[in-house]
Amino acid sequence: MSRTTTQDRVPSSWNARLSTAGSPVCAPDWLALREPADAAARASALVEQLVATFLGTRPPEEPLVVRDLGCGTGSVARWLAGRLPAPASSQHWVLHDRDPVLLRRAAASLPAGVTAETCPGDLTDVDAGQLAGTALVTCSALLDLLTAQEVEDVAEAVTTAGCPALLTLSVAGSVAITPADPLDGAFAAAFDAHQRRTEDGRQLLGPDAVGVAAEAFRRRGATVTIAPSAWRLGPAEAELAEEWLRGWIEAACVRRPALRAAGDDYLRRRLAAAAAGELRVVVGHEDLLALPAGCPRGGRS
């Protein structure tokens, strides 16, 4: 999260209650709020491709080891375990996260029959040796919080180990809000700039993450397929839309302080539209599947 002085902080009325958009600090309540939208958005077609071209050829008696980088509360495992060809009883998930509280929650909430172990620490330290015997590496809402070198390191570890990677819900730099507002473009551009910020000496990739990751995997011989995985928020997702809006506006104003003067009115108009059942938000994300060399050719679906 960007550091600001007291003078630079945005008004508390704009603040997200659970998490600042684009922040690596994720409150469990924020992860729980977004989990249904994440599950609806992820590109199931990439899982089908993964199973058809790689995992489906594994002997059924062979244990299936999945490593989840930045696992949060375990939402990827809850979404993915039932879509994999191995029964839950033969799946073993290795959960990586810097937050011990999230790790404990994730390990305790996996589908019945799935076994798990937790690996606290910096997930970017994962190397090919650690990935030996891993059938799949996965993550969610992570790539855009990494640097180009960190993505290169992950791609190197995964391709050297010869396992596939399913990397989901990276921000794509596109937001469409209905009804339209003249300030939408300015806030969107400022938020994208915030996503690409330099934090503690690290230049975050933000919306460039999927392109950088795709190139990193392709240079190492992997077959890459990219698919859209946008959030589509309407009246049924009003609570998530409001929380996302507050964090989105807050991050944009931290990056472009000139927007602060218009921020209150902009948020008020957006929340009024939500209260009237008129607000629709499409937040662009992309999923990436990287298959080891020798698998069928991929693309952009």
N, C-alpha and C positions, 0 to 999 in steps of 0.2 A: 504494500500500500504506500502511496506517495506520502512523504512527510510534509506537513504544512505547519506554519506558525499559527498562533491564535488569530492573528489578523487575517490570515489567508483562508481560514476555514469557512466553508459554506454554512448558511443558516441551518440550525438543527431541524427545521421543518422540512428540509430537503433530504435529510439523511436516511439512508437505508437502515432498517431496523435490525437486519440480520447479517448482512454482508455488503461490502463495497464491491461493485462490479469490477472485475478485473483483478481483484485482490487474491493472493495466495492463501489468505487467512479465511477459512470457511467455517462458519458456525454450523453445528449439526442441524439446527432448525432450518437454516437456509437450504442445506442439502436435502432435507426432507421435503421442503416446499417445492423444490425444483425437480425432484425425482420423477413424478409422473410425466412432466413435460419432457424430461430427458428420455424417458423410456419410449414415449410416443415419437420422438424425433429421430432416434438412432436409426441408421440405415440397415434394416434387416436383410436387404439383398446382399450386403457385403458378408454377413454371417453365412448366408446360403452359399455364396461363392467360396468362402473359406472352407466350409464343410465339404462341398463338392470337389474341390481341387486339392485339398490337403488333409484336413483332419479326418475326413470320411474314409481315407485309405489306411488309417491306423488300425492295428489289431484290436478287437473289442476288449480283450482282456488286459491290454496295456493301460496303466494308469495315465490319466490326462492331467498334466501339471500346467496351471495357468498362473502367470504373474501379472498382478494388477498394480501398475505404477501410480502412486498418488491415489490410493483407493478410496479416500474419504470414509463414508460409512458403509461402503460395500455395494453401492447401487449397481455397478457394472455386473458383479457376480449375480445379484438377484435378477437382473435382466437377461444375462447371457447363459447362465448355467443350464437352463432348460432348453436352450437352442443348440447346445453342443451335442455331438453324436454319442458321447460317453454318458452312461447313467450317473446320477449324482454320487452314488457310492464309490465310483472310481475316479471322481474329480478331486484334485487337491489344488487349492488356491493359495498362492504365496502373496501376501498383502504388504505393499510398501507404502509408507507414509511417514511424514515428519512428526505428525501429531499423535501421541500415544492414546489420547482419548478416542480419536476417530478409529484408530487401529482396533482398540478393544470393542468398539461398537460394531465395526465391520465383521470381525471374527465371530461375534455372538449372533449375527443376524443373517448368516448365509443360509441358502436353502437346505432343507433337511437332507442329511446324508453326505453333504459336501464337507470335506475336511479342510482345515486352514492352518497356516502359520503366519506370524506377523514379523515384519522386518522394519523396525524403526530406523529412521535416518534419511539421508539425502538420496533420493531415488536416482539421481543422475550419476551416482557412483556405481550403478549396476554395470557389470562387465560380462564378457562372453563366458568366462568361467562360471559365474553365478547362474547363468542361463542354461548351463548344460542339463539336458533332460527336460527342458521346458518345451511344452507343446504350443504355447501361445503366450505372447505378451500383449497386454491391453492397457488402456487408460481412458479417462473421460475428462474433458474440460481441462486439459493439462498442457498441451503443446504450446498454446499461445502465451503461457507463463514462463517458457524456457527461452534461452538464448540460442543463437544459431549454432554455437559450439556444443551446447548441451544436446541439441537435436542431433548433431553429427555424432556425438558420442553414443547416444541411444541407438541410432541406426547402425553404427559400427558394431556394437555389442550384439544386437539382434541378428544382423546378417552373418556375422562371424559364427554365432551359435547355430545358424541355419533354421531358425524358427520364424513363423509368421508373426505379424503385428497388426492388431486392430485398434486404431487410435481414433477415438470418437469425440464429437462435440467440440471441435476447435472453432473459435470465432472466425467468421468469414468476412467481417467488415461491412456487413449489409444489415440495415434495419429499415423496415417499412411499417409506418404507423398510420392507421385510419381512425378518424378523419385526419387528413393532412394538415400540417401547421407550417407557417412560413419559417419557423425556427428549427424544424426537424433536421435540415441539412447541416446547420451550424453545430448543433449538439452532437450529431452523428460524427462529424469530422473531428470535433474535439475529443470525443470518446475514443475514436480510433487512435488519435495521437497519444492519448493517455495509455492505451494498450501497448503502444510502441515505446514507452518511456524507458529511461535508464534508471535503474533502482539498485542502490548499493553496488554501483559499478557494472551492473549487468544490463545489457541492452535487450529488452524483451521483444519477442517477435510479434506478438499480437496477431492481427489479421494476416500477416505474412507467413504464419507458422506452417500451414499445410503445404504451401508451395515449397518452402525450404525443406520440409521433411520429405516430400515426394522426390525432390531432386537428390537428397542425401541417400535415400534408399535406392533410387534408380542407378546412381553412380556405382553402387555396390552390387549391382546385378539383380536386384529384387524387381518383381512385377508389382506395379502400384495401381490401385483403383481408388478413385475419389468419388464420393457420393454426397449430395446435400443432406443435411439433417437439421433443418430449421425448427426452432420453436414456433408454434402457431398458437398465439394466446388470444382468447376471446372472453366472453362473460364467464364461462365456466372456470377460467384461470385468472379471475380478477385479482385475487390476493397476490399471486406470483407476478402478474403484470405490474401491480402497484409497487411491489418491492423492487422489481427490476428497474422500473422507471426512476425511483428515488436513487438507486445506486448509479444508474446510467447518467442522470443529471449531475449528481455529486461529482463523479469522476470527470465529467466533461468540464465542470466549472473549476475543479482543481487545476486542470490543464490549461483552460482558457478563462482566466478571471473576468474578462470583459463580459462573459455570458451571465455573470451573477446577477446583474441588474434586472435581467429578464427572467431569471430562473423561477421566482415565486409564481408569477403569472403563468408561465409556461406549464409548470407542474399543476397549478390549479385548473387550467383548461383540460389537461390530460386526465386528471382525476375526476373532473366533472363528466367527461365523456365516458369514463369507466363506470361511474355511478349510474349513468343513463343506459348502460348496456351497449354503448356504441363503439367502444374502443376495441380495436383489433391491432395486434402487434405481431410482426413476423421478424424474428431475430435469426439472422443467418449463421449457421454452423456448417461444418463439413466433417465427414468421417473419412478415414484413410485406411485402406487395407494394403499391407505390403507382404507379398508372398516370396519365399526363397527362390533363388534362381532355378529355372527348370519348370516352374508352374506355368499354366496358360497365361497368355498376354492379357493385361488389364487395360484400364482406361479411365475415363471420367463419365460416370453415368448421370 
